[in-house]
Amino acid sequence: REKNLPWREPRGNVTFSPYYQHSGAVAGALVAAYGLLFVACVAGNALVCLTVLRSRRMRTATNTFILNLAVSDLLVGIFCMPTTLVDNLITGWPFGNAMCKMSGLVQGMSVSASVFTLVAIAVERFRCIVHPLREKLTPRKALATIAAIWALSLAIMSPSAATLTVTREERHLALDAHNVSHALYACWEAWPRAGMRRAYTAVLFAHIYAAPLALMVALYARVALKLCAAAPAAAGERVPRRKARVVHMLVAVALVFTLSWLPLWTLTLLADYGRLSERQLRLVAAYAFPLAHWLAFLNSGVNPVIYGYFNGNFRRGFREAFRAPCRAASPSARGHGRAALFGARNRVFATAAAHSSDSDAPPPPPRSGGVPAWGL
């Protein structure tokens, strides 16, 4: 939404605001915090994508959803973090009307796809553990579900993209450190009536936070009860433990999502429905929103850490991804060329497949031969 300015100094009929919203120390801390999180988010989720894509053993329905979650988290890191950081450092919107619409749409779709993917994972785990005799979701059906997730994300964020526009603030200028004034522009949702913006905020909160959270809690609670009630025989004890590790990993992902996004949604609803004074709005916009944004983006950066901690297949894939450049740089690897590199890689994955999988999918058969107005 339209950026709330940190302070305003009226001079006659013109109001001046500082071009830079924070002191050098605060701005440096924000740049460092966002920069480190950006690197962790992009590198970690790219590693998850690489691990899933290059191992046939990892191509299960659950891991297909995790791949989509990593892709959406990558988009959050690439498209959300830089524009949000700049928006929190300077006054106004500096990128133009096209970037206003595109940034809002991509950001909203990425976050929505992440949330809907978490729900799809919870449903898939529920079907697999609570109703194990039903037909399991195949990777092909998982891809169809992912396509529906992105279509739903586009539909729910289209009203925001349609109303987002850039306008020049009349009788309002930004003043830089050299007392040079600049025209002030704002990227905001131009709804026909003011009440429609608040209604849309409530719809987004219900559809991409409250309802998905309630559904995930209900599904994972039912899964937990099923696992606790199960009394596996000694010969089959290994399978429920493997399923329990997967569920623990996915519950951790859902819990981190809940805690990471709660502050930002609280501030967004407070700004729309709290009837804050102008001074309170300025303080919230200048200090609370940057921290809440960072915590929300932390969710995208910490997911790969959760996968590596709970899932042995991801740990092996991560280690292999780090070993491959070292082998390629060694004299022996250069001497053997591409065949030696891929041969070593295949041996690692063959060894990984021989161990117990953290997914409940059977081994593959032998073969011969993919800043919205509401607070981002």
C-alpha positions as a printed NumPy array, in Angstrom:
array([[  0.   ,   0.   ,   0.   ],
       [  0.967,   3.606,  -0.123],
       [  4.066,   4.08 ,   1.964],
       [  3.511,   5.925,   5.228],
       [  6.163,   8.604,   5.437],
       [  8.454,   8.715,   8.502],
       [  8.036,  12.437,   9.192],
       [  6.585,  15.458,   7.481],
       [  7.61 ,  19.062,   7.755],
       [  5.03 ,  21.454,   6.307],
       [  6.361,  24.624,   4.698],
       [  3.563,  26.754,   3.39 ],
       [  1.506,  24.653,   1.017],
       [  4.266,  22.037,   0.53 ],
       [  5.18 ,  19.17 ,   2.852],
       [  8.781,  17.895,   2.883],
       [  9.803,  14.39 ,   3.913],
       [ 13.325,  12.956,   4.199],
       [ 14.464,  11.047,   1.117],
       [ 16.282,   8.488,   3.3  ],
       [ 14.09 ,   7.161,   6.055],
       [ 16.824,   6.023,   8.445],
       [ 20.213,   7.024,   9.76 ],
       [ 23.33 ,   5.508,   8.215],
       [ 23.7  ,   2.97 ,  11.035],
       [ 20.093,   1.74 ,  10.822],
       [ 20.207,   1.652,   7.026],
       [ 23.463,  -0.323,   7.123],
       [ 21.966,  -2.83 ,   9.542],
       [ 18.921,  -3.292,   7.294],
       [ 21.079,  -3.754,   4.189],
       [ 23.276,  -6.307,   5.982],
       [ 20.304,  -8.241,   7.388],
       [ 18.428,  -8.314,   4.093],
       [ 21.597,  -9.06 ,   2.119],
       [ 22.576, -12.064,   4.224],
       [ 19.038, -13.416,   4.105],
       [ 18.908, -12.908,   0.325],
       [ 22.099, -14.94 ,  -0.182],
       [ 20.892, -17.709,   2.155],
       [ 17.468, -17.835,   0.502],
       [ 18.727, -17.977,  -3.079],
       [ 21.593, -20.386,  -2.4  ],
       [ 19.604, -22.704,  -0.126],
       [ 16.541, -23.005,  -2.314],
       [ 18.623, -23.368,  -5.478],
       [ 20.37 , -26.254,  -3.726],
       [ 17.016, -27.853,  -2.904],
       [ 15.928, -27.568,  -6.554],
       [ 19.208, -29.075,  -7.742],
       [ 18.99 , -31.953,  -5.27 ],
       [ 15.464, -32.928,  -6.292],
       [ 15.915, -32.492, -10.037],
       [ 19.101, -34.466, -10.54 ],
       [ 18.164, -37.527,  -8.453],
       [ 15.488, -39.887,  -9.762],
       [ 15.136, -41.277,  -6.259],
       [ 13.995, -37.86 ,  -4.983],
       [ 11.186, -37.479,  -7.508],
       [  8.295, -38.439,  -5.249],
       [  5.012, -36.573,  -4.882],
       [  6.071, -34.974,  -1.599],
       [  9.433, -33.903,  -3.004],
       [  7.687, -32.495,  -6.093],
       [  5.72 , -30.222,  -3.767],
       [  8.916, -29.366,  -1.886],
       [ 10.51 , -28.462,  -5.229],
       [  7.612, -26.111,  -5.962],
       [  7.947, -24.63 ,  -2.484],
       [ 11.641, -24.007,  -3.149],
       [ 10.841, -22.352,  -6.5  ],
       [  8.277, -20.045,  -4.901],
       [ 10.747, -19.233,  -2.096],
       [ 13.351, -18.43 ,  -4.757],
       [ 10.918, -16.005,  -6.372],
       [ 10.244, -14.438,  -2.98 ],
       [ 13.973, -13.904,  -2.497],
       [ 14.619, -12.536,  -5.983],
       [ 11.55 , -10.33 ,  -6.423],
       [ 10.421,  -9.471,  -2.888],
       [ 13.549,  -8.839,  -0.862],
       [ 15.335,  -6.196,  -3.015],
       [ 12.251,  -4.081,  -3.742],
       [ 11.04 ,  -4.311,  -0.141],
       [ 14.466,  -3.259,   1.157],
       [ 14.588,  -0.238,  -1.153],
       [ 11.005,   0.668,  -0.248],
       [ 11.929,   0.568,   3.439],
       [ 15.063,   2.69 ,   2.96 ],
       [ 13.802,   5.59 ,   0.852],
       [ 10.625,   7.627,   0.755],
       [  8.224,   6.959,  -2.087],
       [  8.307,   4.511,  -5.004],
       [ 11.256,   4.901,  -7.418],
       [ 10.615,   2.103,  -9.95 ],
       [  7.724,   3.277, -12.144],
       [  4.191,   2.043, -12.851],
       [  5.066,  -1.169, -14.727],
       [  7.373,  -2.347, -11.928],
       [  4.713,  -1.435,  -9.37 ],
       [  2.19 ,  -3.769, -10.982],
       [  4.625,  -6.537, -11.881],
       [  6.373,  -6.513,  -8.504],
       [  3.09 ,  -6.651,  -6.633],
       [  1.765,  -9.493,  -8.783],
       [  4.925, -11.633,  -8.651],
       [  5.381, -11.081,  -4.928],
       [  1.78 , -11.917,  -4.115],
       [  1.742, -14.995,  -6.353],
       [  5.018, -16.292,  -4.881],
       [  3.792, -15.999,  -1.313],
       [  0.373, -17.446,  -2.164],
       [  1.965, -20.383,  -4.001],
       [  4.181, -21.084,  -0.972],
       [  1.177, -21.191,   1.328],
       [ -0.972, -23.32 ,  -0.977],
       [  1.939, -25.716,  -1.505],
       [  2.256, -26.188,   2.256],
       [ -1.437, -27.079,   2.333],
       [ -1.005, -29.527,  -0.562],
       [  1.87 , -31.204,   1.291],
       [ -0.272, -31.54 ,   4.415],
       [ -3.113, -33.103,   2.406],
       [ -0.724, -35.539,   0.686],
       [  0.778, -36.641,   4.021],
       [ -2.697, -37.035,   5.494],
       [ -3.784, -39.292,   2.62 ],
       [ -0.604, -41.343,   2.79 ],
       [ -0.574, -41.958,   6.555],
       [ -4.205, -41.8  ,   7.682],
       [ -5.59 , -43.541,   4.586],
       [ -2.676, -45.671,   3.352],
       [ -4.854, -47.975,   1.234],
       [ -6.083, -45.208,  -1.015],
       [ -4.355, -44.532,  -4.295],
       [ -1.22 , -42.515,  -3.694],
       [ -0.556, -39.244,  -5.399],
       [  1.835, -39.683,  -8.321],
       [  4.401, -37.067,  -9.374],
       [  2.336, -36.445, -12.517],
       [ -0.761, -35.658, -10.436],
       [  1.406, -33.546,  -8.138],
       [  2.469, -31.461, -11.146],
       [ -1.19 , -30.962, -12.08 ],
       [ -1.871, -29.837,  -8.504],
       [  1.047, -27.4  ,  -8.711],
       [ -0.367, -25.922, -11.926],
       [ -3.682, -25.407, -10.124],
       [ -1.857, -23.78 ,  -7.213],
       [ -0.226, -21.178,  -9.466],
       [ -3.516, -20.559, -11.28 ],
       [ -5.266, -19.978,  -7.95 ],
       [ -2.432, -17.689,  -6.834],
       [ -2.819, -15.64 , -10.019],
       [ -6.576, -15.382,  -9.528],
       [ -6.384, -14.256,  -5.916],
       [ -3.697, -11.616,  -6.616],
       [ -5.218, -10.247,  -9.843],
       [ -7.364,  -7.608,  -8.069],
       [ -4.251,  -6.203,  -6.405],
       [ -2.314,  -6.072,  -9.686],
       [ -5.275,  -4.447, -11.463],
       [ -5.616,  -1.66 ,  -8.911],
       [ -1.92 ,  -1.016,  -8.243],
       [ -0.805,   2.267,  -9.751],
       [  1.851,   4.947,  -9.298],
       [  0.747,   8.525,  -8.652],
       [  2.64 ,  11.678,  -7.849],
       [  2.006,  13.169,  -4.443],
       [  0.791,  16.718,  -4.913],
       [  2.305,  19.371,  -2.626],
       [  4.623,  16.716,  -1.179],
       [  8.364,  16.511,  -1.879],
       [ 11.284,  14.391,  -0.656],
       [ 14.306,  16.251,   0.675],
       [ 17.736,  14.582,   0.485],
       [ 20.819,  15.197,   2.629],
       [ 21.891,  18.127,   0.433],
       [ 18.49 ,  19.837,   0.792],
       [ 17.643,  19.001,  -2.817],
       [ 13.944,  18.308,  -3.287],
       [ 12.621,  15.412,  -5.366],
       [  9.164,  14.62 ,  -6.677],
       [  7.436,  12.024,  -4.525],
       [  5.623,   9.043,  -6.075],
       [  3.606,   6.316,  -4.361],
       [  2.754,   2.767,  -5.469],
       [ -0.675,   2.028,  -4.039],
       [ -3.993,   0.294,  -4.694],
       [ -6.459,   2.717,  -6.247],
       [ -9.708,   1.056,  -5.21 ],
       [-12.976,   2.774,  -6.243],
       [-13.973,   3.005,  -2.575],
       [-11.764,   3.039,   0.509],
       [-13.71 ,   0.233,   2.172],
       [-12.884,  -2.156,  -0.664],
       [ -9.198,  -2.099,   0.222],
       [ -9.873,  -3.192,   3.781],
       [-12.247,  -5.897,   2.559],
       [ -9.572,  -7.206,   0.186],
       [ -7.059,  -7.274,   3.028],
       [ -9.477,  -9.414,   5.035],
       [ -9.982, -11.763,   2.072],
       [ -6.224, -12.201,   1.644],
       [ -5.702, -12.806,   5.347],
       [ -8.398, -15.471,   5.341],
       [ -7.254, -17.225,   2.165],
       [ -3.464, -17.177,   2.461],
       [ -2.94 , -17.291,   6.212],
       [ -5.856, -18.085,   8.538],
       [ -7.661, -20.8  ,   6.547],
       [ -4.476, -22.59 ,   5.342],
       [ -3.092, -22.493,   8.884],
       [ -6.272, -23.976,  10.364],
       [ -6.34 , -26.698,   7.713],
       [ -2.683, -27.625,   8.265],
       [ -3.152, -27.784,  12.032],
       [ -6.192, -30.065,  11.643],
       [ -4.461, -32.383,   9.151],
       [ -1.205, -32.716,  11.055],
       [ -3.071, -33.246,  14.326],
       [ -4.937, -36.135,  12.716],
       [ -1.666, -37.525,  11.35 ],
       [ -0.043, -37.283,  14.774],
       [ -2.931, -39.167,  16.368],
       [ -2.668, -41.882,  13.727],
       [  1.078, -42.329,  14.301],
       [  0.691, -42.372,  18.078],
       [ -2.086, -44.944,  17.891],
       [ -0.138, -47.221,  15.555],
       [  1.564, -50.211,  17.156],
       [  3.844, -51.527,  14.408],
       [  5.265, -54.976,  14.517],
       [  8.983, -55.362,  14.892],
       [  9.408, -56.206,  11.221],
       [  7.527, -53.115,  10.117],
       [  8.739, -50.689,  12.753],
       [ 11.086, -48.941,  10.366],
       [  8.344, -47.628,   8.06 ],
       [  6.331, -45.67 ,  10.684],
       [  9.555, -44.129,  12.008],
       [ 10.458, -43.03 ,   8.496],
       [  7.006, -41.527,   8.019],
       [  7.267, -39.822,  11.405],
       [ 10.538, -38.122,  10.364],
       [  8.874, -36.791,   7.227],
       [  5.904, -35.51 ,   9.226],
       [  8.224, -33.846,  11.761],
       [  9.998, -32.061,   8.93 ],
       [  6.773, -30.83 ,   7.352],
       [  5.286, -29.755,  10.687],
       [  8.451, -27.736,  11.33 ],
       [  8.049, -26.053,   7.927],
       [  4.408, -25.188,   8.704],
       [  5.295, -23.933,  12.207],
       [  8.074, -21.685,  10.921],
       [  5.678, -20.322,   8.308],
       [  3.107, -19.521,  10.994],
       [  5.521, -17.697,  13.296],
       [  7.351, -15.885,  10.493],
       [  4.289, -14.371,   8.853],
       [  2.278, -13.605,  11.992],
       [  3.975, -10.221,  12.764],
       [  3.517,  -8.895,   9.218],
       [ -0.129,  -9.893,   9.061],
       [ -0.709,  -8.388,  12.51 ],
       [  0.777,  -5.064,  11.408],
       [ -1.139,  -5.11 ,   8.115],
       [ -4.468,  -5.651,   9.86 ],
       [ -3.544,  -3.09 ,  12.512],
       [ -2.763,  -0.481,   9.864],
       [ -6.086,  -1.082,   8.091],
       [ -8.401,  -1.634,  11.048],
       [ -6.575,  -0.234,  14.076],
       [ -7.376,   3.463,  13.531],
       [ -3.846,   4.461,  14.415],
       [ -2.864,   8.092,  14.63 ],
       [ -0.596,   9.619,  11.979],
       [  2.374,   9.523,  14.356],
       [  1.754,   5.856,  15.168],
       [  1.469,   5.016,  11.475],
       [  4.789,   6.74 ,  10.771],
       [  6.552,   4.789,  13.527],
       [  5.041,   1.489,  12.403],
       [  6.002,   2.127,   8.77 ],
       [  9.55 ,   3.218,   9.563],
       [ 10.561,   0.578,  12.121],
       [  8.006,  -2.2  ,  12.644],
       [  7.302,  -3.041,   9.   ],
       [ 10.983,  -3.526,   7.965],
       [ 11.48 ,  -5.998,  10.825],
       [  8.195,  -7.785,  10.082],
       [  9.127,  -8.053,   6.4  ],
       [ 12.498,  -9.54 ,   7.32 ],
       [ 10.884, -12.121,   9.598],
       [  8.43 , -13.07 ,   6.834],
       [ 11.275, -13.512,   4.354],
       [ 13.186, -15.555,   6.919],
       [ 10.632, -18.294,   6.285],
       [ 11.886, -18.627,   2.699],
       [ 15.507, -18.802,   3.803],
       [ 15.145, -21.303,   6.637],
       [ 13.16 , -23.998,   4.796],
       [ 16.286, -25.568,   3.175],
       [ 17.881, -25.788,   6.638],
       [ 14.844, -27.7  ,   7.887],
       [ 15.023, -30.129,   4.962],
       [ 18.707, -30.796,   5.613],
       [ 18.157, -31.317,   9.335],
       [ 15.254, -33.773,   9.11 ],
       [ 15.761, -35.534,   5.787],
       [ 18.725, -37.795,   5.101],
       [ 18.186, -37.742,   1.338],
       [ 18.434, -33.956,   1.275],
       [ 21.565, -34.059,   3.443],
       [ 23.217, -36.471,   1.042],
       [ 22.112, -34.392,  -1.92 ],
       [ 23.478, -31.211,  -0.332],
       [ 26.812, -32.861,   0.398],
       [ 27.026, -34.179,  -3.152],
       [ 26.305, -30.725,  -4.555],
       [ 29.244, -29.323,  -2.58 ],
       [ 31.558, -32.2  ,  -3.498],
       [ 30.932, -31.963,  -7.242],
       [ 32.756, -28.626,  -7.763],
       [ 35.703, -29.912,  -5.72 ],
       [ 35.955, -33.053,  -7.848],
       [ 35.653, -31.015, -11.015],
       [ 38.531, -28.788,  -9.894],
       [ 40.84 , -31.681,  -8.974],
       [ 43.458, -32.976, -11.488],
       [ 41.956, -36.47 , -11.514],
       [ 38.499, -35.116, -12.255],
       [ 39.85 , -32.983, -15.079],
       [ 41.685, -36.007, -16.46 ],
       [ 38.626, -38.246, -16.487],
       [ 36.367, -35.496, -17.84 ],
       [ 32.579, -35.449, -17.856],
       [ 32.164, -39.242, -17.7  ],
       [ 34.116, -39.511, -14.466],
       [ 32.11 , -36.696, -12.843],
       [ 28.733, -38.173, -13.705],
       [ 29.945, -41.662, -12.856],
       [ 30.864, -40.555,  -9.337],
       [ 27.563, -38.749,  -9.029],
       [ 25.626, -41.874, -10.052],
       [ 27.536, -43.97 ,  -7.531],
       [ 26.582, -41.586,  -4.736],
       [ 22.918, -41.698,  -5.67 ],
       [ 23.036, -45.485,  -5.982],
       [ 24.431, -45.644,  -2.446],
       [ 21.771, -43.214,  -1.214],
       [ 19.033, -45.344,  -2.768],
       [ 20.321, -48.407,  -0.919],
       [ 19.769, -46.69 ,   2.445],
       [ 16.37 , -46.176,   4.008],
       [ 14.521, -43.324,   2.352],
       [ 12.915, -40.474,   4.254],
       [ 10.007, -40.693,   1.844],
       [  7.505, -43.503,   1.821],
       [  7.752, -44.052,  -1.95 ],
       [  8.975, -47.503,  -3.109],
       [ 12.283, -47.784,  -4.983],
       [ 11.995, -46.908,  -8.668],
       [ 11.842, -49.869, -11.062],
       [ 14.98 , -50.641, -13.086],
       [ 15.189, -48.785, -16.356],
       [ 17.188, -49.432, -19.477],
       [ 17.881, -46.425, -20.702],
       [  9.719, -27.901, -13.6  ],
       [  5.266,  -5.066,  -3.169],
       [  1.744,  -5.743,  -3.131],
       [ -0.489,  -3.334,  -1.422],
       [ -1.225,  -5.753,   1.409],
       [  2.161,  -5.466,   3.041],
       [  4.93 ,  -7.191,   1.084]])
